[in-house]
Amino acid sequence: MITGASSGLGEAAARMLSEQGATVVLGARRAERIEALADELRAKGGKALAITTDVTNAAQVQKLVDETVNQFGKIDVIINNAGLMPQSPLERLRIDEWDQMIDVNIKGVLYGIAAALPYMKAQKSGQIINVSSVAGHKVRAGGAVYSATKHAVRVISEGLRQEVKPYNLRTTIISPGAVESELPNSVSEKDVAENIQQFYKDHAIPADSFARTVIFAMSQPENVDINEILFRPTTQEL
Ligand SMILES: NC(=O)c1ccc[n+]([C@@H]2O[C@H](COP(=O)([O-])OP(=O)(O)OC[C@H]3O[C@@H](n4cnc5c(N)ncnc54)[C@H](OP(=O)(O)O)[C@@H]3O)[C@@H](O)[C@H]2O)c1
């Protein structure tokens, strides 16, 4: 089950997982995008289901996971991937965007954990993959709130890792550098957006780089828990 499967990293992971035989459940707000992707994957012989979901709504995330289990009998992996990055210097006071990042990037991940954990505890198996970022390790001027949300994802994931030991569950943080996606479009401040677009143009690597890290983390033997993968374009300095 993948949130944010309508574009970028989530879409690439869904495609590669489906090609490799996984059943995929796709969540995002843009229904037409995930339905078209599910249709495409089914046409190629895969098993896919699209469920329109806003991850800022705990009940909708619960429904996404409940439907996954109702349709397919269990949930093996949840990938809490939905996120956005409207960066700007704090002095611009974009409180609306701070709220949005906290709601999607942190609370959305927590809602995913809340929805999946009871099922995985009962199954005594499962893997929770949370998408952080290089920004979960580093902070730069202009990126304080985004970076804070991605640090939070890592902290929550590490706490979760320790807590779920008794239930045989695996937890993985994936922290990408610049990867081609629609993420730079979420930057609304014009000057910041121009800088980020240029940076992505110069450095970003294709989204299948992310998909391969997901496959690697998922395909280990059950007693091997890949806790974090941090990767960047070879040319990315920070
Ligand atoms: N690309 C990078 O360079 C990079 C680097 C580090 C980390 N990341 C992280 O990777 C994750 C995926 O981003 P991306 O790069 O693939 O960007 P993207 O192409 O913009 O995809 C973001 C996804 O999140 C979904 N989303 C946003 N708000 C949502 C909400 N309220 N409810 C449900 N889904 C929501 C979007 O779907 P809808 O709009 O259809 O809802 C979309 O599918 C994010 O967590 C991002 O922070 C990306």
PDBQT file of the ligand as one rigid body, heavy atoms in Angstrom, charges set to zero:
ROOT
HETATM    1  N1  LIG A 301      11.670  14.106  -5.274  1.00  0.00    +0.000 N 
HETATM    2  C1  LIG A 301      12.604  14.364  -4.406  1.00  0.00    +0.000 C 
HETATM    3  O1  LIG A 301      13.666  14.922  -4.758  1.00  0.00    +0.000 OA
HETATM    4  C2  LIG A 301      12.446  13.945  -2.974  1.00  0.00    +0.000 A 
HETATM    5  C3  LIG A 301      13.561  13.997  -2.145  1.00  0.00    +0.000 A 
HETATM    6  C4  LIG A 301      13.430  13.642  -0.819  1.00  0.00    +0.000 A 
HETATM    7  C5  LIG A 301      12.200  13.228  -0.340  1.00  0.00    +0.000 A 
HETATM    8  N2  LIG A 301      11.122  13.207  -1.172  1.00  0.00    +0.000 N 
HETATM    9  C6  LIG A 301       9.837  12.789  -0.621  1.00  0.00    +0.000 C 
HETATM   10  O2  LIG A 301       9.252  11.839  -1.459  1.00  0.00    +0.000 OA
HETATM   11  C7  LIG A 301       7.858  11.817  -1.242  1.00  0.00    +0.000 C 
HETATM   12  C8  LIG A 301       7.138  11.765  -2.583  1.00  0.00    +0.000 C 
HETATM   13  O3  LIG A 301       7.324  12.991  -3.256  1.00  0.00    +0.000 OA
HETATM   14  P1  LIG A 301       7.651  13.120  -4.811  1.00  0.00    +0.000 P 
HETATM   15  O4  LIG A 301       9.030  13.628  -4.922  1.00  0.00    +0.000 OA
HETATM   16  O5  LIG A 301       7.271  11.893  -5.513  1.00  0.00    +0.000 OA
HETATM   17  O6  LIG A 301       6.707  14.363  -5.203  1.00  0.00    +0.000 OA
HETATM   18  P2  LIG A 301       5.361  14.423  -6.051  1.00  0.00    +0.000 P 
HETATM   19  O7  LIG A 301       5.595  13.927  -7.431  1.00  0.00    +0.000 OA
HETATM   20  O8  LIG A 301       4.865  15.812  -5.871  1.00  0.00    +0.000 OA
HETATM   21  O9  LIG A 301       4.414  13.402  -5.294  1.00  0.00    +0.000 OA
HETATM   22  C9  LIG A 301       3.839  13.704  -4.062  1.00  0.00    +0.000 C 
HETATM   23  C10 LIG A 301       2.718  12.736  -3.824  1.00  0.00    +0.000 C 
HETATM   24  O10 LIG A 301       2.138  13.038  -2.546  1.00  0.00    +0.000 OA
HETATM   25  C11 LIG A 301       0.746  13.066  -2.715  1.00  0.00    +0.000 C 
HETATM   26  N3  LIG A 301       0.089  13.932  -1.737  1.00  0.00    +0.000 N 
HETATM   27  C12 LIG A 301       0.337  15.228  -1.452  1.00  0.00    +0.000 A 
HETATM   28  N4  LIG A 301      -0.536  15.680  -0.524  1.00  0.00    +0.000 NA
HETATM   29  C13 LIG A 301      -1.347  14.624  -0.225  1.00  0.00    +0.000 A 
HETATM   30  C14 LIG A 301      -2.449  14.440   0.633  1.00  0.00    +0.000 A 
HETATM   31  N5  LIG A 301      -2.911  15.446   1.414  1.00  0.00    +0.000 N 
HETATM   32  N6  LIG A 301      -3.054  13.235   0.673  1.00  0.00    +0.000 NA
HETATM   33  C15 LIG A 301      -2.619  12.223  -0.106  1.00  0.00    +0.000 A 
HETATM   34  N7  LIG A 301      -1.574  12.328  -0.930  1.00  0.00    +0.000 NA
HETATM   35  C16 LIG A 301      -0.955  13.520  -0.998  1.00  0.00    +0.000 A 
HETATM   36  C17 LIG A 301       0.500  13.541  -4.126  1.00  0.00    +0.000 C 
HETATM   37  O11 LIG A 301      -0.743  13.062  -4.590  1.00  0.00    +0.000 OA
HETATM   38  P3  LIG A 301      -2.081  13.941  -4.790  1.00  0.00    +0.000 P 
HETATM   39  O12 LIG A 301      -1.654  15.347  -5.100  1.00  0.00    +0.000 OA
HETATM   40  O13 LIG A 301      -2.769  13.252  -5.923  1.00  0.00    +0.000 OA
HETATM   41  O14 LIG A 301      -2.818  13.805  -3.495  1.00  0.00    +0.000 OA
HETATM   42  C18 LIG A 301       1.625  12.843  -4.867  1.00  0.00    +0.000 C 
HETATM   43  O15 LIG A 301       1.238  11.552  -5.245  1.00  0.00    +0.000 OA
HETATM   44  C19 LIG A 301       7.549  13.043  -0.397  1.00  0.00    +0.000 C 
HETATM   45  O16 LIG A 301       7.372  12.649   0.945  1.00  0.00    +0.000 OA
HETATM   46  C20 LIG A 301       8.797  13.884  -0.535  1.00  0.00    +0.000 C 
HETATM   47  O17 LIG A 301       8.994  14.740   0.551  1.00  0.00    +0.000 OA
HETATM   48  C21 LIG A 301      11.227  13.537  -2.481  1.00  0.00    +0.000 A 
ENDROOT
TORSDOF 0
